[in-house]
Amino acid sequence: MRVKTSSSLFEPFESLAELTNRHPRACFGQVVLVIPGPEGGAVPPTEAEFAGYEIVEATEEEKARLAEAGYRLKGLELSTH
């Protein structure tokens, strides 16, 4: 999956990201969005929304898992086919 920021409050960037429930910030088996690398880390739903994260590229399964975990991000709309 690829994400980018769109908030004017943060330096714009685009990065690979992954979903995992094997991170200390993943609560009760819920998935959390993780940006790899030294500047990355786990980004819970409220922080992702505040930072203006957008989904650039993701599978339908990844989008569904994000939605189930409470993420409300631009580009997260699921296909209806």
DSSP file (Angstrom, degrees, kcal/mol; ACC not computed):
  #  RESIDUE AA STRUCTURE BP1 BP2  ACC     N-H-->O    O-->H-N    N-H-->O    O-->H-N    TCO  KAPPA ALPHA  PHI   PSI    X-CA   Y-CA   Z-CA
    1    1 A M              0   0    0      0, 0.0    16,-2.1     0, 0.0     2,-0.4   0.000 360.0 360.0 360.0 151.1    0.0    0.0    0.0
    2    2 A R  E     -AB  16  57A   0     55,-2.6    54,-2.5    14,-0.2    55,-1.7  -0.981 360.0-179.5-125.4 139.5    1.1    3.6   -0.6
    3    3 A V  E     -AB  15  55A   0     12,-2.7    12,-2.8    -2,-0.4     2,-0.3  -0.898   5.2-170.7-130.6 161.5    0.0    6.6    1.4
    4    4 A K  E     -AB  14  54A   0     50,-1.9    50,-3.0    -2,-0.3     2,-0.3  -0.974  23.6-116.4-145.8 160.7    0.7   10.4    1.3
    5    5 A T  E     + B   0  53A   0      8,-1.9    48,-0.2    -2,-0.3     8,-0.2  -0.729  23.5 176.4 -96.1 149.7    0.0   13.4    3.5
    6    6 A S        +     0   0    0     46,-0.8     2,-0.3    45,-0.7    46,-0.2   0.309  42.0 114.9-132.1   5.2   -2.2   16.2    2.3
    7    7 A S    >   -     0   0    0     44,-1.2     3,-1.1     1,-0.1    -2,-0.1  -0.577  62.0-140.9 -79.9 139.9   -2.4   18.5    5.4
    8    8 A S  T 3  S+     0   0    0     -2,-0.3    -1,-0.1     1,-0.2    43,-0.1   0.580  98.6  70.2 -73.4  -7.9   -0.8   21.9    5.1
    9    9 A L  T 3  S+     0   0    0      2,-0.1     2,-0.3    42,-0.0    -1,-0.2   0.634  98.8  51.4 -82.1 -14.3    0.4   21.4    8.7
   10   10 A F  S <  S-     0   0    0     -3,-1.1     3,-0.0    41,-0.1    -5,-0.0  -0.887  94.1 -96.7-126.8 153.3    3.0   18.7    7.7
   11   11 A E        -     0   0    0     -2,-0.3    -6,-0.1     1,-0.1    -4,-0.1  -0.506  52.6-112.9 -62.2 126.8    5.8   18.3    5.2
   12   12 A P        +     0   0    0      0, 0.0     2,-0.3     0, 0.0    -1,-0.1  -0.379  49.8 155.8 -66.9 140.2    4.2   16.5    2.2
   13   13 A F        -     0   0    0     -8,-0.2    -8,-1.9    -2,-0.1     2,-0.4  -0.984  32.2-145.2-156.6 160.3    5.5   13.0    1.6
   14   14 A E  E     +A    4   0A   0     -2,-0.3     2,-0.3   -10,-0.2   -10,-0.2  -0.988  30.3 162.5-128.1 140.0    4.5    9.7    0.0
   15   15 A S  E     -A    3   0A   0    -12,-2.8   -12,-2.7    -2,-0.4     2,-0.1  -0.978  42.0 -96.9-152.6 159.2    5.6    6.4    1.4
   16   16 A L  E     -A    2   0A   0     -2,-0.3     2,-0.3   -14,-0.2   -14,-0.2  -0.486  45.8-177.2 -68.6 153.2    5.0    2.6    1.5
   17   17 A A        -     0   0    0    -16,-2.1     2,-0.3    18,-0.2    18,-0.2  -0.968  11.1-160.7-149.1 161.6    2.8    1.6    4.4
   18   18 A E  E     -D   34   0B   0     16,-2.1    16,-3.1    -2,-0.3     2,-0.4  -0.955  16.9-125.7-141.9 161.7    1.5   -1.7    5.8
   19   19 A L  E     +D   33   0B   0     -2,-0.3     2,-0.3    14,-0.2    14,-0.2  -0.905  36.2 161.9-107.3 136.7   -1.2   -2.9    8.2
   20   20 A T  E     -D   32   0B   0     12,-1.8    12,-2.3    -2,-0.4     3,-0.1  -0.997  40.0-160.6-151.5 151.9   -0.4   -5.0   11.1
   21   21 A N  S    S+     0   0    0     -2,-0.3     2,-0.3    10,-0.2     8,-0.2   0.183  83.4  85.2-109.8  12.9   -1.8   -6.2   14.4
   22   22 A R        +     0   0    0     10,-0.1    -1,-0.1     7,-0.0     9,-0.1  -0.447  68.6  95.5-109.9  55.8    1.7   -7.1   15.7
   23   23 A H  S >  S-     0   0    0     -2,-0.3     3,-2.4    -3,-0.1    -3,-0.0  -0.990  82.4-117.0-142.1 144.8    2.7   -3.6   16.9
   24   24 A P  T 3  S+     0   0    0      0, 0.0    -1,-0.0     0, 0.0    -3,-0.0   0.766 115.8  54.3 -55.7 -25.6    2.5   -2.2   20.4
   25   25 A R  T 3  S+     0   0    0      2,-0.1     2,-0.7     7,-0.0    -3,-0.0   0.447  83.7  98.0 -90.0   0.7    0.0    0.5   19.2
   26   26 A A    <   -     0   0    0     -3,-2.4     2,-0.4     6,-0.1     3,-0.4  -0.809  68.2-152.7 -87.3 115.1   -2.3   -2.1   17.8
   27   27 A C    >   -     0   0    0     -2,-0.7     3,-2.6     1,-0.2    -2,-0.1  -0.746  59.6 -14.3 -98.6 134.7   -5.0   -2.6   20.4
   28   28 A F  T 3  S-     0   0    0     -2,-0.4    -1,-0.2     1,-0.3     3,-0.1   0.807 126.6 -51.9  51.9  39.3   -7.1   -5.7   21.0
   29   29 A G  T 3  S+     0   0    0     -3,-0.4    -1,-0.3     1,-0.3     2,-0.1   0.405 101.0 138.5  82.0  -3.5   -6.1   -7.3   17.7
   30   30 A Q    <   -     0   0    0     -3,-2.6    -1,-0.3     1,-0.1     2,-0.2  -0.424  55.4-112.8 -71.0 150.4   -7.1   -4.3   15.6
   31   31 A V        -     0   0    0     34,-0.2     2,-0.4    -5,-0.1   -10,-0.2  -0.490  27.0-158.2 -81.1 155.3   -4.8   -3.4   12.8
   32   32 A V  E     -D   20   0B   0    -12,-2.3   -12,-1.8    -2,-0.2     2,-0.4  -0.982  22.6-114.1-131.5 145.7   -2.7   -0.2   12.8
   33   33 A L  E     -DE  19  43B   0     10,-0.9    10,-3.4    -2,-0.4     2,-0.5  -0.652  34.6-164.0 -78.8 129.0   -1.2    1.6    9.8
   34   34 A V  E     -DE  18  42B   0    -16,-3.1   -16,-2.1    -2,-0.4     8,-0.2  -0.972  13.5-158.6-123.6 127.1    2.6    1.5   10.0
   35   35 A I  E     - E   0  41B   0      6,-2.6     6,-2.0    -2,-0.5   -18,-0.2  -0.912  26.9-134.9 -98.4 119.2    5.0    3.7    8.0
   36   36 A P        +     0   0    0      0, 0.0     3,-0.2     0, 0.0   -20,-0.1  -0.269  57.4  48.3 -73.9 161.0    8.4    1.9    7.8
   37   37 A G  S >  S-     0   0    0      1,-0.2     3,-1.2     2,-0.1    -2,-0.1  -0.226  98.7 -60.7 102.9 171.4   11.7    3.6    8.4
   38   38 A P  T 3  S+     0   0    0      0, 0.0    -1,-0.2     0, 0.0     0, 0.0   0.777 134.3  44.0 -64.9 -27.9   13.3    6.0   10.9
   39   39 A E  T 3  S+     0   0    0     -3,-0.2    -2,-0.1     2,-0.0    -4,-0.0   0.469 109.2  73.6 -92.6  -2.9   10.8    8.8   10.3
   40   40 A G    <   +     0   0    0     -3,-1.2     2,-0.3    -6,-0.0    -3,-0.1   0.117  48.2 141.1 -93.1-154.7    7.9    6.4   10.3
   41   41 A G  E     -E   35   0B   0     -6,-2.0    -6,-2.6     2,-0.0     2,-0.2  -0.861  57.9 -32.8 142.7-175.2    6.0    4.4   12.9
   42   42 A A  E     -E   34   0B   0     -2,-0.3    -8,-0.2    -8,-0.2   -16,-0.0  -0.553  48.8-164.4 -77.0 138.2    2.5    3.4   13.8
   43   43 A V  E     -E   33   0B   0    -10,-3.4   -10,-0.9    -2,-0.2    -2,-0.0  -0.909   8.2-153.5-126.7 102.0   -0.2    5.8   12.9
   44   44 A P     >  -     0   0    0      0, 0.0     4,-2.5     0, 0.0     3,-0.3  -0.212  35.5 -93.7 -70.0 167.9   -3.6    5.2   14.6
   45   45 A P  H  > S+     0   0    0      0, 0.0     4,-2.2     0, 0.0    27,-0.3   0.862 122.0  48.0 -53.0 -46.4   -6.8    6.4   12.9
   46   46 A T  H  > S+     0   0    0      1,-0.2     4,-2.3     2,-0.2     5,-0.1   0.900 114.0  46.8 -66.9 -38.9   -7.1    9.8   14.6
   47   47 A E  H  > S+     0   0    0     -3,-0.3     4,-2.4     2,-0.2    -1,-0.2   0.893 111.5  51.7 -67.5 -39.3   -3.5   10.7   13.9
   48   48 A A  H  <>S+     0   0    0     -4,-2.5     5,-2.6     2,-0.2     4,-0.3   0.900 112.2  45.9 -64.0 -40.5   -3.8    9.6   10.3
   49   49 A E  H ><5S+     0   0    0     -4,-2.2     3,-1.1    -5,-0.2    -2,-0.2   0.920 112.4  50.5 -68.6 -43.2   -6.9   11.7    9.8
   50   50 A F  H 3<5S+     0   0    0     -4,-2.3    -2,-0.2     1,-0.3    -1,-0.2   0.889 110.2  50.2 -60.6 -41.0   -5.3   14.8   11.5
   51   51 A A  T 3<5S-     0   0    0     -4,-2.4   -44,-1.2    -5,-0.1   -45,-0.7   0.519 113.7-120.1 -77.0  -4.8   -2.2   14.5    9.3
   52   52 A G  T < 5 -     0   0    0     -3,-1.1   -46,-0.8    -4,-0.3    -3,-0.2   0.859  41.9-174.4  70.5  35.0   -4.4   14.3    6.2
   53   53 A Y  E   < -B    5   0A   0     -5,-2.6    21,-0.8   -48,-0.2     2,-0.4  -0.365   3.9-164.1 -63.6 142.0   -3.2   10.9    5.1
   54   54 A E  E     -Bc   4  74A   0    -50,-3.0   -50,-1.9    19,-0.2     2,-0.7  -0.961  22.0-121.6-124.8 145.2   -4.6    9.8    1.7
   55   55 A I  E     +B    3   0A   0     19,-2.9   -52,-0.2    -2,-0.4     3,-0.2  -0.793  30.3 174.8 -85.2 118.3   -4.5    6.3    0.3
   56   56 A V  E    S+     0   0A   0    -54,-2.5     2,-0.3    -2,-0.7   -53,-0.2   0.852  71.3   1.0 -88.5 -42.5   -2.6    6.4   -3.0
   57   57 A E  E    S+B    2   0A   0    -55,-1.7   -55,-2.6     2,-0.0    -1,-0.3  -0.968  74.3 142.5-151.8 129.3   -2.7    2.7   -3.7
   58   58 A A        -     0   0    0     -2,-0.3     2,-0.1   -57,-0.2    -3,-0.0  -0.972  44.1-108.0-162.3 152.2   -4.2   -0.2   -1.8
   59   59 A T     >  -     0   0    0     -2,-0.3     4,-2.4     1,-0.1     5,-0.2  -0.360  37.6-109.1 -75.5 164.6   -5.9   -3.5   -2.4
   60   60 A E  H  > S+     0   0    0      1,-0.2     4,-2.4     2,-0.2     5,-0.2   0.876 121.6  53.9 -61.7 -36.7   -9.6   -3.8   -1.7
   61   61 A E  H  > S+     0   0    0      2,-0.2     4,-2.4     1,-0.2    -1,-0.2   0.920 108.5  48.3 -63.9 -43.9   -8.7   -6.1    1.3
   62   62 A E  H  > S+     0   0    0      2,-0.2     4,-2.4     1,-0.2    -2,-0.2   0.915 111.9  49.8 -62.8 -42.6   -6.4   -3.4    2.7
   63   63 A K  H  X S+     0   0    0     -4,-2.4     4,-2.5     1,-0.2    -2,-0.2   0.913 111.1  49.1 -61.7 -42.8   -9.0   -0.8    2.3
   64   64 A A  H  X S+     0   0    0     -4,-2.4     4,-2.5     1,-0.2    -2,-0.2   0.908 111.2  49.3 -64.0 -41.8  -11.6   -3.0    4.0
   65   65 A R  H  X S+     0   0    0     -4,-2.4     4,-1.5     2,-0.2   -34,-0.2   0.891 110.9  50.3 -65.8 -39.2   -9.3   -3.7    6.9
   66   66 A L  H  <>S+     0   0    0     -4,-2.4     5,-2.4     2,-0.2     4,-0.3   0.937 111.6  48.0 -62.0 -46.5   -8.5    0.0    7.3
   67   67 A A  H ><5S+     0   0    0     -4,-2.5     3,-1.5     1,-0.2    -2,-0.2   0.909 109.8  52.3 -61.2 -43.0  -12.2    0.9    7.4
   68   68 A E  H 3<5S+     0   0    0     -4,-2.5    -1,-0.2     1,-0.3    -2,-0.2   0.810 106.7  54.3 -62.9 -29.9  -12.9   -1.8    9.9
   69   69 A A  T 3<5S-     0   0    0     -4,-1.5    -1,-0.3    -3,-0.2    -2,-0.2   0.447 126.0 -99.9 -85.4  -0.4  -10.2   -0.4   12.2
   70   70 A G  T < 5 +     0   0    0     -3,-1.5     2,-0.3    -4,-0.3    -3,-0.2   0.567  69.7 149.5  97.7   9.1  -11.7    3.0   12.1
   71   71 A Y      < -     0   0    0     -5,-2.4     2,-0.4    -6,-0.2    -1,-0.3  -0.624  23.6-173.3 -77.9 133.4   -9.6    4.8    9.5
   72   72 A R        +     0   0    0     -2,-0.3     2,-0.3   -27,-0.3    -1,-0.1  -0.784  26.7 152.8-125.8  84.1  -11.5    7.5    7.6
   73   73 A L    >   -     0   0    0     -2,-0.4     3,-1.7   -21,-0.0   -19,-0.2  -0.837  51.6 -98.4-120.2 150.5   -9.1    8.6    4.9
   74   74 A K  B 3  S+c   54   0A   0    -21,-0.8   -19,-2.9    -2,-0.3    -1,-0.0  -0.422 112.3  28.9 -60.7 137.2   -9.4   10.1    1.4
   75   75 A G  T 3  S+     0   0    0    -21,-0.2    -1,-0.3    -2,-0.1   -21,-0.1   0.462  88.5 108.7  89.3   1.8   -9.0    7.3   -1.2
   76   76 A L    <   +     0   0    0     -3,-1.7    -9,-0.1     2,-0.1    -2,-0.1   0.479  39.8 128.5 -90.4  -2.3  -10.4    4.7    1.2
   77   77 A E        -     0   0    0     -4,-0.1     2,-0.3     1,-0.1   -14,-0.1  -0.284  56.6-130.7 -56.7 133.0  -13.7    4.3   -0.7
   78   78 A L        -     0   0    0      1,-0.1    -1,-0.1   -15,-0.1    -2,-0.1  -0.606  21.0-107.6 -86.5 146.1  -14.3    0.6   -1.5
   79   79 A S        -     0   0    0     -2,-0.3    -1,-0.1     1,-0.1     2,-0.1  -0.345  19.9-143.2 -66.4 153.4  -15.3   -0.5   -5.0
   80   80 A T              0   0    0      1,-0.2    -1,-0.1    -2,-0.0    -2,-0.0  -0.400 360.0 360.0-118.0  55.4  -18.9   -1.5   -5.5
   81   81 A H              0   0    0     -2,-0.1    -1,-0.2     0, 0.0    -2,-0.0   0.370 360.0 360.0-125.0 360.0  -18.5   -4.5   -7.9
